[in-house]
Amino acid sequence: MAHIIVVGNEKGGAGKSTVSMHVATALARMGHRVGTLDLDLRQKTLGRYIANRMAFMKSAGLELPTPDYAELPNLDPASVPTGANLQDLRLSMAVEELHKVCDFVLIDCPGSHTRHSRMAHAMSDTLITPLNDSFVDFDLLAQVDAEGEEIVQPSVYSEMVWSARQTRAQAGVDPIDWVVVRNRLGTTAMINKEKMQRALEKLAGRIGFRTAPGFSERVVFRELFPRGLTLLDLRDVGVTSLSMSNLAARQELRDMIKALNLPGVTADF
């Protein structure tokens, strides 16, 4: 059975699709068969990323390791069994098809609360939650006091993950390995950064996640999207001398992959 990775956060702009594409491509480069689904049915950023990649490879005459991409199947409502939900069935069928041929299935969730997102979270073996290094984003996980030092109570997204964990427990399957990935970290030691670290450490033990390093804010991610490229593709497309920023970003990706501790995976790329 494929290991299901869900990249989820109910807030836009946290870097979910960037993390999704880089994790999926890194796994593909290591020889794993990776299938992907994009549940943001309106924007489809991950879907566009992979479509851009396919178009660029065709125009450049290149073959790059690339994750598979699947759409949710279109179903005739009349064909849905009595008591079944059409949207649930579309997602479960798509995942089942990828399960047959993939080592990993990565699902990129929308930045909103949807039925598909709730169902995907309950399917996840590994849940990656990208989080900008800001208390505005932290509020999605938990409410803090005015000083940003004490946890007041868990917030809506944490409650949704708790519900997904309950669903898995009732089904008798392994618990979710929840990893909060800190994105857009500042390069200098700032008071806000230190407060965020302390707040995450307190919350991690309370609601059951672990933290992993993410990506710093870099222009290169925005530049790569139109061609569907990742940091790992630069040398393959003729960039022979990587800048210090690009080298640092590649190391951030290695650190992230290593911290995820996925089955059968090393950060060897």
KAMOWO-V353169 format. One line per field, one symbol per residue. phi: phi as a letter, one per 30 degrees, with the letter a starting at -180 (. if undefined). burial: + if it has 9 or more other C-alpha atoms within 8 Angstrom, else -. A space follows every 50 residues. Layout:
# KAMOWO-V353169
phi: ???
burial: ???
This chain:
# KAMOWO-V353169
phi: .ddccccbadbdicjddddeddddddddddjddbcbbccddcchdddded dddddddddcicbcebddbbcdddbdedddeeiccedddddddddddded bcdbcccccddacbdededddddddbcccdbddadddeeddadbdddicc ddadcddedddedddddddddicdddccbccdchdddcdceddddddddd dddeddcibbcbdccddbdeddddeecicbedceddcjddbddddddddd dddeddddddhddicbdca
burial: -+++++++++++-++++++++++++++++--+++++++++---++++-++ +++++++--------++-+--+-------+-----+-++++-+++--++- -++++++++++----+++++++-+++++++++++--+++++++++--++- +--++++++++--++-+++------+-++++++++-------++++-+++ -+++----+-++++++----+--++-++++++++-----------++-++ -+++++++-----------
